[in-house]
Amino acid sequence: MQTLLRQIRENLNMNQTEFAELLNVTFATVNRWENGRTIPNKLAQSTLYEICKNNSVPVYDITLDRIKKTSKSISLPNNRIILYHGSKSGIEGKIEPKSRSQCDFGKGFYMGTEPSQALTLICDYDKSKFYIVSVDTSELNMVEVPADIEWAMLVAYHRGRMETIKGTSFYEKYQNMSKNMDLVIGSIANDRMFYVIDNFFIGNVTDAALVGSLSALQLGKQYVAVTQKGCGAVRIEAEIELSHLERLFIKEVAEANRAKGVSLANDICKNYRREGLFFDEILEKAKNGEK
């Protein structure tokens, strides 16, 4: 955190004495913070959050820049790719496919191409950890799901939304889509997309609106290791410490992005109001054996 504090102070165009006066602490305290001997407590970081907000200090951008610089400094062989993972309580022991079973692509170890996605997932948890990881895809069985209705239906299957048509060929298609695969790749149902896909499942928007939203929101991809073999190909490259101050800014950005996503999705859904099928209509056709 010492580098972040120095960057904030320099952004405010203050020396250590002025910075100390602003925070109502001593010069020695600021000096210890910036030398890494101590860190500000939560109260001091909350005060600093308000100061940064009021002075438009881009703390979130500084955090992202730090992550991206660390990522670029990692040297990897060609068969490995850099991804990001957020854990609510940290990774202990070996990496395993042990998320909740009703996640987007089932039980697995979830990683994303965009650091912002993992950050927003864990910003509410004090004990959470952010990781830069890499995965060797050369020996894995993989399937990549396109960002269209196929993605939505695979998510529907794994979230338990297709149980009413269990036993149909339509159900079995998505049941088998990731069968015998080690790695599943597809769009991330992030904060913005949750709103759209949930509205699709409850019958407020059509499949055409959903696909239009997927295209317009330009989501990053998630890589999900769904077998132990897939998890064995994952390696932790770096753990990034997040301060209370950074978590406050990440939370603010997450809320703003969610609001923007909802607004954009609403506009898109209006444009597709009379096009496509609703989720229950798709299931009904599948139950009747229609394509």
Phi and psi restraints in degrees (value plus and minus 20) as a CYANA .aco file:
   2 GLN   PHI     -79.4   -39.4
   2 GLN   PSI     -59.1   -19.1
   3 THR   PHI     -87.1   -47.1
   3 THR   PSI     -60.5   -20.5
   4 LEU   PHI     -81.0   -41.0
   4 LEU   PSI     -64.4   -24.4
   5 LEU   PHI     -81.6   -41.6
   5 LEU   PSI     -61.2   -21.2
   6 ARG   PHI     -84.6   -44.6
   6 ARG   PSI     -60.9   -20.9
   7 GLN   PHI     -85.5   -45.5
   7 GLN   PSI     -58.2   -18.2
   8 ILE   PHI     -84.8   -44.8
   8 ILE   PSI     -66.3   -26.3
   9 ARG   PHI     -81.0   -41.0
   9 ARG   PSI     -63.8   -23.8
  10 GLU   PHI     -87.0   -47.0
  10 GLU   PSI     -55.8   -15.8
  11 ASN   PHI     -83.4   -43.4
  11 ASN   PSI     -53.8   -13.8
  12 LEU   PHI    -101.4   -61.4
  12 LEU   PSI     -23.8    16.2
  13 ASN   PHI      39.4    79.4
  13 ASN   PSI      27.7    67.7
  14 MET   PHI    -144.6  -104.6
  14 MET   PSI     132.2   172.2
  15 ASN   PHI    -108.4   -68.4
  15 ASN   PSI     157.3   197.3
  16 GLN   PHI     -84.3   -44.3
  16 GLN   PSI     -54.5   -14.5
  17 THR   PHI     -85.5   -45.5
  17 THR   PSI     -66.2   -26.2
  18 GLU   PHI     -84.8   -44.8
  18 GLU   PSI     -59.1   -19.1
  19 PHE   PHI     -84.1   -44.1
  19 PHE   PSI     -61.8   -21.8
  20 ALA   PHI     -82.3   -42.3
  20 ALA   PSI     -62.2   -22.2
  21 GLU   PHI     -84.6   -44.6
  21 GLU   PSI     -59.2   -19.2
  22 LEU   PHI     -81.7   -41.7
  22 LEU   PSI     -58.2   -18.2
  23 LEU   PHI    -111.9   -71.9
  23 LEU   PSI     -21.7    18.3
  24 ASN   PHI      41.3    81.3
  24 ASN   PSI      21.3    61.3
  25 VAL   PHI    -148.1  -108.1
  25 VAL   PSI     156.2   196.2
  26 THR   PHI    -104.8   -64.8
  26 THR   PSI     141.2   181.2
  27 PHE   PHI     -77.6   -37.6
  27 PHE   PSI     -61.6   -21.6
  28 ALA   PHI     -81.1   -41.1
  28 ALA   PSI     -56.0   -16.0
  29 THR   PHI     -85.0   -45.0
  29 THR   PSI     -68.2   -28.2
  30 VAL   PHI     -80.4   -40.4
  30 VAL   PSI     -61.1   -21.1
  31 ASN   PHI     -82.3   -42.3
  31 ASN   PSI     -61.5   -21.5
  32 ARG   PHI     -86.6   -46.6
  32 ARG   PSI     -57.7   -17.7
  33 TRP   PHI     -80.4   -40.4
  33 TRP   PSI     -68.6   -28.6
  34 GLU   PHI     -94.4   -54.4
  34 GLU   PSI     -37.9     2.1
  35 ASN   PHI    -112.9   -72.9
  35 ASN   PSI     -21.1    18.9
  36 GLY   PHI      58.1    98.1
  36 GLY   PSI      -6.6    33.4
  37 ARG   PHI     -96.6   -56.6
  37 ARG   PSI     -54.9   -14.9
  38 THR   PHI    -161.2  -121.2
  38 THR   PSI     149.2   189.2
  39 ILE   PHI    -145.3  -105.3
  39 ILE   PSI     132.5   172.5
  40 PRO   PHI     -81.9   -41.9
  40 PRO   PSI     123.1   163.1
  41 ASN   PHI     -93.4   -53.4
  41 ASN   PSI     155.3   195.3
  42 LYS   PHI     -80.5   -40.5
  42 LYS   PSI     -57.4   -17.4
  43 LEU   PHI     -83.6   -43.6
  43 LEU   PSI     -64.5   -24.5
  44 ALA   PHI     -84.7   -44.7
  44 ALA   PSI     -58.9   -18.9
  45 GLN   PHI     -89.1   -49.1
  45 GLN   PSI     -54.6   -14.6
  46 SER   PHI     -86.5   -46.5
  46 SER   PSI     -59.2   -19.2
  47 THR   PHI     -83.0   -43.0
  47 THR   PSI     -63.2   -23.2
  48 LEU   PHI     -84.6   -44.6
  48 LEU   PSI     -54.3   -14.3
  49 TYR   PHI     -79.0   -39.0
  49 TYR   PSI     -66.6   -26.6
  50 GLU   PHI     -84.7   -44.7
  50 GLU   PSI     -59.9   -19.9
  51 ILE   PHI     -83.1   -43.1
  51 ILE   PSI     -66.3   -26.3
  52 CYS   PHI     -84.1   -44.1
  52 CYS   PSI     -61.4   -21.4
  53 LYS   PHI     -80.6   -40.6
  53 LYS   PSI     -67.1   -27.1
  54 ASN   PHI     -88.7   -48.7
  54 ASN   PSI     -41.4    -1.4
  55 ASN   PHI    -131.5   -91.5
  55 ASN   PSI      -6.6    33.4
  56 SER   PHI      34.3    74.3
  56 SER   PSI      20.2    60.2
  57 VAL   PHI     -98.5   -58.5
  57 VAL   PSI     102.0   142.0
  58 PRO   PHI    -100.3   -60.3
  58 PRO   PSI      48.1    88.1
  59 VAL   PHI     -82.3   -42.3
  59 VAL   PSI     -61.9   -21.9
  60 TYR   PHI     -80.6   -40.6
  60 TYR   PSI     -64.8   -24.8
  61 ASP   PHI     -83.7   -43.7
  61 ASP   PSI     -57.1   -17.1
  62 ILE   PHI     -83.6   -43.6
  62 ILE   PSI     -61.1   -21.1
  63 THR   PHI     -84.4   -44.4
  63 THR   PSI     -66.9   -26.9
  64 LEU   PHI     -80.8   -40.8
  64 LEU   PSI     -61.3   -21.3
  65 ASP   PHI     -82.6   -42.6
  65 ASP   PSI     -59.4   -19.4
  66 ARG   PHI     -83.3   -43.3
  66 ARG   PSI     -62.3   -22.3
  67 ILE   PHI     -84.9   -44.9
  67 ILE   PSI     -63.9   -23.9
  68 LYS   PHI     -87.2   -47.2
  68 LYS   PSI     -57.1   -17.1
  69 LYS   PHI     -85.7   -45.7
  69 LYS   PSI     -60.9   -20.9
  70 THR   PHI     -83.7   -43.7
  70 THR   PSI     -61.8   -21.8
  71 SER   PHI     -80.0   -40.0
  71 SER   PSI     -64.2   -24.2
  72 LYS   PHI     -87.0   -47.0
  72 LYS   PSI     -45.2    -5.2
  73 SER   PHI    -100.6   -60.6
  73 SER   PSI     -29.9    10.1
  74 ILE   PHI    -105.8   -65.8
  74 ILE   PSI     101.9   141.9
  75 SER   PHI    -113.9   -73.9
  75 SER   PSI     103.9   143.9
  76 LEU   PHI    -149.7  -109.7
  76 LEU   PSI     130.1   170.1
  77 PRO   PHI     -87.8   -47.8
  77 PRO   PSI     143.1   183.1
  78 ASN   PHI     -81.3   -41.3
  78 ASN   PSI     -44.6    -4.6
  79 ASN   PHI    -102.7   -62.7
  79 ASN   PSI     -21.9    18.1
  80 ARG   PHI    -131.5   -91.5
  80 ARG   PSI     123.0   163.0
  81 ILE   PHI    -143.2  -103.2
  81 ILE   PSI     127.6   167.6
  82 ILE   PHI    -102.7   -62.7
  82 ILE   PSI     113.8   153.8
  83 LEU   PHI    -159.7  -119.7
  83 LEU   PSI     156.3   196.3
  84 TYR   PHI    -150.0  -110.0
  84 TYR   PSI     125.3   165.3
  85 HIS   PHI    -159.8  -119.8
  85 HIS   PSI     115.4   155.4
  86 GLY   PHI    -134.7   -94.7
  86 GLY   PSI     112.4   152.4
  87 SER   PHI    -142.3  -102.3
  87 SER   PSI     114.0   154.0
  88 LYS   PHI     -89.1   -49.1
  88 LYS   PSI     -43.2    -3.2
  89 SER   PHI    -154.1  -114.1
  89 SER   PSI     -15.3    24.7
  90 GLY   PHI      72.8   112.8
  90 GLY   PSI     136.4   176.4
  91 ILE   PHI    -112.8   -72.8
  91 ILE   PSI     105.0   145.0
  92 GLU   PHI    -144.1  -104.1
  92 GLU   PSI     112.0   152.0
  93 GLY   PHI      56.3    96.3
  93 GLY   PSI    -177.8  -137.8
  94 LYS   PHI     -97.3   -57.3
  94 LYS   PSI     135.0   175.0
  95 ILE   PHI     -94.0   -54.0
  95 ILE   PSI     111.9   151.9
  96 GLU   PHI    -156.0  -116.0
  96 GLU   PSI     136.8   176.8
  97 PRO   PHI    -102.9   -62.9
  97 PRO   PSI      57.2    97.2
  98 LYS   PHI    -148.6  -108.6
  98 LYS   PSI       8.2    48.2
  99 SER   PHI     -90.8   -50.8
  99 SER   PSI     157.1   197.1
 100 ARG   PHI     -79.0   -39.0
 100 ARG   PSI     123.7   163.7
 101 SER   PHI     -87.0   -47.0
 101 SER   PSI     -47.8    -7.8
 102 GLN   PHI    -116.8   -76.8
 102 GLN   PSI      16.9    56.9
 103 CYS   PHI     -99.4   -59.4
 103 CYS   PSI     156.1   196.1
 104 ASP   PHI     -69.6   -29.6
 104 ASP   PSI     -68.5   -28.5
 105 PHE   PHI    -136.7   -96.7
 105 PHE   PSI       5.9    45.9
 106 GLY   PHI      68.6   108.6
 106 GLY   PSI    -189.2  -149.2
 107 LYS   PHI     -89.6   -49.6
 107 LYS   PSI     109.3   149.3
 108 GLY   PHI    -198.9  -158.9
 108 GLY   PSI    -193.7  -153.7
 109 PHE   PHI    -127.5   -87.5
 109 PHE   PSI      94.0   134.0
 110 TYR   PHI    -114.9   -74.9
 110 TYR   PSI     112.9   152.9
 111 MET   PHI    -155.1  -115.1
 111 MET   PSI     134.9   174.9
 112 GLY   PHI    -151.4  -111.4
 112 GLY   PSI     139.8   179.8
 113 THR   PHI    -101.8   -61.8
 113 THR   PSI     -36.4     3.6
 114 GLU   PHI    -135.0   -95.0
 114 GLU   PSI     104.6   144.6
 115 PRO   PHI     -81.8   -41.8
 115 PRO   PSI     -50.0   -10.0
 116 SER   PHI     -80.6   -40.6
 116 SER   PSI     -54.1   -14.1
 117 GLN   PHI     -84.7   -44.7
 117 GLN   PSI     -68.6   -28.6
 118 ALA   PHI     -85.5   -45.5
 118 ALA   PSI     -56.0   -16.0
 119 LEU   PHI     -82.4   -42.4
 119 LEU   PSI     -66.0   -26.0
 120 THR   PHI     -89.2   -49.2
 120 THR   PSI     -45.2    -5.2
 121 LEU   PHI     -90.6   -50.6
 121 LEU   PSI     -47.7    -7.7
 122 ILE   PHI    -134.6   -94.6
 122 ILE   PSI     -17.5    22.5
 123 CYS   PHI     -86.4   -46.4
 123 CYS   PSI     -38.9     1.1
 124 ASP   PHI    -107.4   -67.4
 124 ASP   PSI     -22.9    17.1
 125 TYR   PHI    -135.2   -95.2
 125 TYR   PSI      98.7   138.7
 126 ASP   PHI     -84.1   -44.1
 126 ASP   PSI     -49.9    -9.9
 127 LYS   PHI    -115.9   -75.9
 127 LYS   PSI     -12.7    27.3
 128 SER   PHI     -90.3   -50.3
 128 SER   PSI     138.3   178.3
 129 LYS   PHI    -151.2  -111.2
 129 LYS   PSI     125.6   165.6
 130 PHE   PHI    -134.2   -94.2
 130 PHE   PSI     112.3   152.3
 131 TYR   PHI    -145.7  -105.7
 131 TYR   PSI     122.4   162.4
 132 ILE   PHI    -117.4   -77.4
 132 ILE   PSI     103.6   143.6
 133 VAL   PHI    -144.6  -104.6
 133 VAL   PSI     147.9   187.9
 134 SER   PHI    -153.4  -113.4
 134 SER   PSI     134.6   174.6
 135 VAL   PHI    -153.2  -113.2
 135 VAL   PSI     115.1   155.1
 136 ASP   PHI    -112.8   -72.8
 136 ASP   PSI      90.0   130.0
 137 THR   PHI    -112.1   -72.1
 137 THR   PSI     -22.3    17.7
 138 SER   PHI     -84.6   -44.6
 138 SER   PSI     -49.7    -9.7
 139 GLU   PHI    -131.6   -91.6
 139 GLU   PSI      -6.1    33.9
 140 LEU   PHI    -122.7   -82.7
 140 LEU   PSI     125.8   165.8
 141 ASN   PHI    -102.3   -62.3
 141 ASN   PSI     104.0   144.0
 142 MET   PHI    -150.9  -110.9
 142 MET   PSI     131.1   171.1
 143 VAL   PHI    -153.8  -113.8
 143 VAL   PSI     114.6   154.6
 144 GLU   PHI    -131.7   -91.7
 144 GLU   PSI     104.2   144.2
 145 VAL   PHI    -115.6   -75.6
 145 VAL   PSI     105.2   145.2
 146 PRO   PHI     -85.8   -45.8
 146 PRO   PSI     136.0   176.0
 147 ALA   PHI    -101.8   -61.8
 147 ALA   PSI      48.5    88.5
 148 ASP   PHI    -167.1  -127.1
 148 ASP   PSI    -175.3  -135.3
 149 ILE   PHI     -84.3   -44.3
 149 ILE   PSI     -45.9    -5.9
 150 GLU   PHI     -81.4   -41.4
 150 GLU   PSI     -63.0   -23.0
 151 TRP   PHI     -80.7   -40.7
 151 TRP   PSI     -67.6   -27.6
 152 ALA   PHI     -81.4   -41.4
 152 ALA   PSI     -61.1   -21.1
 153 MET   PHI     -91.9   -51.9
 153 MET   PSI     -53.9   -13.9
 154 LEU   PHI     -86.8   -46.8
 154 LEU   PSI     -60.2   -20.2
 155 VAL   PHI     -83.7   -43.7
 155 VAL   PSI     -61.9   -21.9
 156 ALA   PHI     -79.5   -39.5
 156 ALA   PSI     -63.3   -23.3
 157 TYR   PHI     -80.9   -40.9
 157 TYR   PSI     -69.7   -29.7
 158 HIS   PHI     -90.7   -50.7
 158 HIS   PSI     -42.9    -2.9
 159 ARG   PHI    -110.1   -70.1
 159 ARG   PSI     -11.6    28.4
 160 GLY   PHI      55.7    95.7
 160 GLY   PSI       4.0    44.0
 161 ARG   PHI    -110.7   -70.7
 161 ARG   PSI     -22.7    17.3
 162 MET   PHI    -130.9   -90.9
 162 MET   PSI      -9.2    30.8
 163 GLU   PHI     -82.1   -42.1
 163 GLU   PSI     -44.8    -4.8
 164 THR   PHI     -89.4   -49.4
 164 THR   PSI     -37.1     2.9
 165 ILE   PHI    -136.7   -96.7
 165 ILE   PSI       2.3    42.3
 166 LYS   PHI     -76.1   -36.1
 166 LYS   PSI     115.6   155.6
 167 GLY   PHI      79.0   119.0
 167 GLY   PSI     -34.9     5.1
 168 THR   PHI    -100.5   -60.5
 168 THR   PSI     141.3   181.3
 169 SER   PHI     -84.9   -44.9
 169 SER   PSI     -51.4   -11.4
 170 PHE   PHI     -83.3   -43.3
 170 PHE   PSI     -67.6   -27.6
 171 TYR   PHI     -81.0   -41.0
 171 TYR   PSI     -66.2   -26.2
 172 GLU   PHI     -85.4   -45.4
 172 GLU   PSI     -50.0   -10.0
 173 LYS   PHI     -77.3   -37.3
 173 LYS   PSI     -67.2   -27.2
 174 TYR   PHI    -102.1   -62.1
 174 TYR   PSI     -45.9    -5.9
 175 GLN   PHI     -83.9   -43.9
 175 GLN   PSI     -56.0   -16.0
 176 ASN   PHI    -114.3   -74.3
 176 ASN   PSI     -28.0    12.0
 177 MET   PHI     -78.5   -38.5
 177 MET   PSI     -60.3   -20.3
 178 SER   PHI    -128.2   -88.2
 178 SER   PSI      -9.6    30.4
 179 LYS   PHI     -85.4   -45.4
 179 LYS   PSI     117.8   157.8
 180 ASN   PHI      46.2    86.2
 180 ASN   PSI      -5.7    34.3
 181 MET   PHI    -118.0   -78.0
 181 MET   PSI     128.7   168.7
 182 ASP   PHI    -116.1   -76.1
 182 ASP   PSI     -48.4    -8.4
 183 LEU   PHI    -158.7  -118.7
 183 LEU   PSI     108.6   148.6
 184 VAL   PHI    -133.5   -93.5
 184 VAL   PSI     111.7   151.7
 185 ILE   PHI    -141.5  -101.5
 185 ILE   PSI     113.2   153.2
 186 GLY   PHI    -191.8  -151.8
 186 GLY   PSI     156.9   196.9
 187 SER   PHI     -81.4   -41.4
 187 SER   PSI     131.0   171.0
 188 ILE   PHI    -106.8   -66.8
 188 ILE   PSI     109.0   149.0
 189 ALA   PHI    -106.0   -66.0
 189 ALA   PSI      54.6    94.6
 190 ASN   PHI     -98.2   -58.2
 190 ASN   PSI    -189.9  -149.9
 191 ASP   PHI     -72.5   -32.5
 191 ASP   PSI     -58.1   -18.1
 192 ARG   PHI     -93.7   -53.7
 192 ARG   PSI     -57.9   -17.9
 193 MET   PHI    -101.6   -61.6
 193 MET   PSI     -44.8    -4.8
 194 PHE   PHI     -73.0   -33.0
 194 PHE   PSI     -63.0   -23.0
 195 TYR   PHI     -80.5   -40.5
 195 TYR   PSI     -64.7   -24.7
 196 VAL   PHI     -90.7   -50.7
 196 VAL   PSI     -67.9   -27.9
 197 ILE   PHI     -89.3   -49.3
 197 ILE   PSI     -54.0   -14.0
 198 ASP   PHI     -85.0   -45.0
 198 ASP   PSI     -58.8   -18.8
 199 ASN   PHI     -88.2   -48.2
 199 ASN   PSI     -49.7    -9.7
 200 PHE   PHI     -86.9   -46.9
 200 PHE   PSI     -65.4   -25.4
 201 PHE   PHI     -85.5   -45.5
 201 PHE   PSI     -53.8   -13.8
 202 ILE   PHI    -111.6   -71.6
 202 ILE   PSI     -18.2    21.8
 203 GLY   PHI      71.4   111.4
 203 GLY   PSI       1.1    41.1
 204 ASN   PHI    -111.7   -71.7
 204 ASN   PSI     -42.5    -2.5
 205 VAL   PHI    -154.8  -114.8
 205 VAL   PSI     138.5   178.5
 206 THR   PHI    -111.1   -71.1
 206 THR   PSI     151.8   191.8
 207 ASP   PHI     -84.2   -44.2
 207 ASP   PSI     -52.6   -12.6
 208 ALA   PHI     -84.7   -44.7
 208 ALA   PSI     -60.7   -20.7
 209 ALA   PHI     -86.4   -46.4
 209 ALA   PSI     -59.0   -19.0
 210 LEU   PHI     -82.3   -42.3
 210 LEU   PSI     -68.6   -28.6
 211 VAL   PHI     -84.9   -44.9
 211 VAL   PSI     -58.8   -18.8
 212 GLY   PHI     -81.6   -41.6
 212 GLY   PSI     -58.9   -18.9
 213 SER   PHI     -88.0   -48.0
 213 SER   PSI     -61.0   -21.0
 214 LEU   PHI     -77.1   -37.1
 214 LEU   PSI     -63.3   -23.3
 215 SER   PHI     -88.1   -48.1
 215 SER   PSI     -65.2   -25.2
 216 ALA   PHI     -92.4   -52.4
 216 ALA   PSI     -54.2   -14.2
 217 LEU   PHI     -97.3   -57.3
 217 LEU   PSI     -37.0     3.0
 218 GLN   PHI      28.7    68.7
 218 GLN   PSI      41.3    81.3
 219 LEU   PHI     -94.3   -54.3
 219 LEU   PSI     133.8   173.8
 220 GLY   PHI     -96.5   -56.5
 220 GLY   PSI     158.8   198.8
 221 LYS   PHI    -122.4   -82.4
 221 LYS   PSI     131.6   171.6
 222 GLN   PHI    -134.8   -94.8
 222 GLN   PSI     121.5   161.5
 223 TYR   PHI    -131.8   -91.8
 223 TYR   PSI     103.4   143.4
 224 VAL   PHI    -140.7  -100.7
 224 VAL   PSI      94.5   134.5
 225 ALA   PHI    -100.8   -60.8
 225 ALA   PSI      89.9   129.9
 226 VAL   PHI    -122.7   -82.7
 226 VAL   PSI     -21.0    19.0
 227 THR   PHI    -148.5  -108.5
 227 THR   PSI     146.2   186.2
 228 GLN   PHI     -86.9   -46.9
 228 GLN   PSI     -52.0   -12.0
 229 LYS   PHI     -81.8   -41.8
 229 LYS   PSI     -63.9   -23.9
 230 GLY   PHI     -82.2   -42.2
 230 GLY   PSI     -63.0   -23.0
 231 CYS   PHI     -85.7   -45.7
 231 CYS   PSI     -53.1   -13.1
 232 GLY   PHI     -86.6   -46.6
 232 GLY   PSI     -40.1    -0.1
 233 ALA   PHI    -105.3   -65.3
 233 ALA   PSI     -24.4    15.6
 234 VAL   PHI    -113.6   -73.6
 234 VAL   PSI     118.5   158.5
 235 ARG   PHI    -152.7  -112.7
 235 ARG   PSI     114.0   154.0
 236 ILE   PHI     -97.3   -57.3
 236 ILE   PSI     103.9   143.9
 237 GLU   PHI    -117.9   -77.9
 237 GLU   PSI     -52.9   -12.9
 238 ALA   PHI    -181.9  -141.9
 238 ALA   PSI     126.7   166.7
 239 GLU   PHI    -130.3   -90.3
 239 GLU   PSI     106.9   146.9
 240 ILE   PHI    -123.3   -83.3
 240 ILE   PSI      99.3   139.3
 241 GLU   PHI     -93.9   -53.9
 241 GLU   PSI     116.2   156.2
 242 LEU   PHI    -137.1   -97.1
 242 LEU   PSI     106.8   146.8
 243 SER   PHI    -101.2   -61.2
 243 SER   PSI     145.1   185.1
 244 HIS   PHI     -78.2   -38.2
 244 HIS   PSI     -60.2   -20.2
 245 LEU   PHI     -79.9   -39.9
 245 LEU   PSI     -66.1   -26.1
 246 GLU   PHI     -85.0   -45.0
 246 GLU   PSI     -59.0   -19.0
 247 ARG   PHI     -81.8   -41.8
 247 ARG   PSI     -57.5   -17.5
 248 LEU   PHI     -82.7   -42.7
 248 LEU   PSI     -60.8   -20.8
 249 PHE   PHI     -93.3   -53.3
 249 PHE   PSI     -56.6   -16.6
 250 ILE   PHI     -82.9   -42.9
 250 ILE   PSI     -61.7   -21.7
 251 LYS   PHI     -81.7   -41.7
 251 LYS   PSI     -61.0   -21.0
 252 GLU   PHI     -83.7   -43.7
 252 GLU   PSI     -63.3   -23.3
 253 VAL   PHI     -85.5   -45.5
 253 VAL   PSI     -61.1   -21.1
 254 ALA   PHI     -80.2   -40.2
 254 ALA   PSI     -63.8   -23.8
 255 GLU   PHI     -86.1   -46.1
 255 GLU   PSI     -60.2   -20.2
 256 ALA   PHI     -86.0   -46.0
 256 ALA   PSI     -62.5   -22.5
 257 ASN   PHI     -84.6   -44.6
 257 ASN   PSI     -57.8   -17.8
 258 ARG   PHI     -83.3   -43.3
 258 ARG   PSI     -63.7   -23.7
 259 ALA   PHI     -84.5   -44.5
 259 ALA   PSI     -61.7   -21.7
 260 LYS   PHI     -84.6   -44.6
 260 LYS   PSI     -60.9   -20.9
 261 GLY   PHI     -84.7   -44.7
 261 GLY   PSI     -60.9   -20.9
 262 VAL   PHI     -83.1   -43.1
 262 VAL   PSI     -63.4   -23.4
 263 SER   PHI     -83.2   -43.2
 263 SER   PSI     -66.2   -26.2
 264 LEU   PHI     -84.0   -44.0
 264 LEU   PSI     -64.3   -24.3
 265 ALA   PHI     -82.8   -42.8
 265 ALA   PSI     -59.1   -19.1
 266 ASN   PHI     -81.2   -41.2
 266 ASN   PSI     -61.9   -21.9
 267 ASP   PHI     -83.4   -43.4
 267 ASP   PSI     -63.6   -23.6
 268 ILE   PHI     -84.6   -44.6
 268 ILE   PSI     -63.5   -23.5
 269 CYS   PHI     -83.0   -43.0
 269 CYS   PSI     -53.8   -13.8
 270 LYS   PHI     -83.5   -43.5
 270 LYS   PSI     -58.9   -18.9
 271 ASN   PHI     -87.1   -47.1
 271 ASN   PSI     -47.2    -7.2
 272 TYR   PHI    -127.0   -87.0
 272 TYR   PSI       2.2    42.2
 273 ARG   PHI     -74.2   -34.2
 273 ARG   PSI     -59.2   -19.2
 274 ARG   PHI    -127.5   -87.5
 274 ARG   PSI      -7.8    32.2
 275 GLU   PHI    -131.0   -91.0
 275 GLU   PSI     126.8   166.8
 276 GLY   PHI      64.3   104.3
 276 GLY   PSI    -190.5  -150.5
 277 LEU   PHI    -137.1   -97.1
 277 LEU   PSI     130.7   170.7
 278 PHE   PHI    -104.6   -64.6
 278 PHE   PSI     140.6   180.6
 279 PHE   PHI     -77.4   -37.4
 279 PHE   PSI     -64.7   -24.7
 280 ASP   PHI     -85.9   -45.9
 280 ASP   PSI     -50.1   -10.1
 281 GLU   PHI     -89.0   -49.0
 281 GLU   PSI     -58.4   -18.4
 282 ILE   PHI     -83.7   -43.7
 282 ILE   PSI     -64.1   -24.1
 283 LEU   PHI     -85.7   -45.7
 283 LEU   PSI     -58.3   -18.3
 284 GLU   PHI     -84.5   -44.5
 284 GLU   PSI     -61.3   -21.3
 285 LYS   PHI     -84.0   -44.0
 285 LYS   PSI     -60.7   -20.7
 286 ALA   PHI     -84.0   -44.0
 286 ALA   PSI     -58.8   -18.8
 287 LYS   PHI     -84.5   -44.5
 287 LYS   PSI     -53.0   -13.0
 288 ASN   PHI    -108.9   -68.9
 288 ASN   PSI     -18.0    22.0
 289 GLY   PHI      59.4    99.4
 289 GLY   PSI      -5.3    34.7
 290 GLU   PHI    -106.5   -66.5
 290 GLU   PSI     133.2   173.2
